Amino acid sequence: MSSSSGTNGEGVTKNDWLTNGGDGKVQDIGVVETPKVEGEWTVDKCLATVTTGKLSEGTNSPVPYFHMLERLKTTKREGWRRFGIYRGESISDHMYRMSLISMLAPPSLASRIDLHKCMKMCLIHDMAESLVGDITPVDGVAKPEKSRREASTMDYITKRLLGNVNEGQTGEEIRAIWQEYEDSETLDSHYVHDIDKVELLLQMIEYEKRGDKKVDLGEFAYVAKKIVLPETKEWAEDLLREREAFWAGKEHVHGERGVEGGVSEDHAQQQDKYYSKTE
């Protein structure tokens, strides 16, 4: 990607404008904040806050959908912000690595899953967060409400944006794969749910290492307790051993042990509700 440093006609170069922050907001255009709405959450209330303008609906072009996907690139994963990591991974960063991880299914598992669909599921499962945002266990949003917001957003994306693209078939496929992940009843969805947690463990350790033990993100290791397949449990165990070697000799939180490992009772309960299928 190239850049130029031409002037704006007033003797100020583009580089000067960028360096000085322009109107004070240009430095923030690469990050999208989750829309804030008053009263009951709806898709249209969220769309009214989007600064890039209303997307065209009901067309036979996928371009409006392409624009919506940009929000996944620029919306940050929220959990890390509580620890001061404000320039961390985006939602699509997370999903992209998940998709690459899914390709490494061990033979004992690969023969029993639809790997192509699993790769798609990794890239689709958090698509609703383009408007809903990354709702975490500590945000206090009840699971039924979180599910309602996400389902409404997926209906908007797959019907209002993609309903007339390829006769609606692509939108229907995306919606069905997303719902399969949400229902979490198939082996494919269990595999992707596990990868979701493995990717979190990877990022947790990588941030801790980059921070040179200045930040303890051990509470996130609690997700290791929620991994269900033997093959992905083995990956998680490898990661936890790697983390123990890194923290050797220094006190730290063992989230995988729950409350006994230093996770607060409140946080453990929040995690249990978040990952429950019924609450």
Beta strands, then each sheet from edge to edge (+ up, - down):
end
